[in-house]
Amino acid sequence: MNNYMVCWPHTKDWTIVCSY
């Protein structure tokens, strides 16, 4: 199992969202 965190900014609210 590979656990990695992917973060990307929202184009509308410019909020950083991180998913495992």
C-alpha positions in Angstrom: 0.0 0.0 0.0 1.4 3.4 -1.0 0.2 6.3 1.0 0.7 9.7 -0.7 -0.8 13.1 -0.2 -2.0 15.0 -3.2 -2.7 18.7 -2.7 -4.3 21.0 -5.3 -5.8 24.5 -5.1 -9.4 25.2 -6.0 -9.9 27.5 -9.0 -12.8 29.2 -7.3 -12.1 29.5 -3.6 -8.4 29.0 -3.9 -8.4 26.6 -1.0 -5.8 23.9 -0.7 -7.4 20.5 -0.6 -5.3 17.4 0.3 -6.4 13.8 -0.3 -4.7 10.7 0.8 
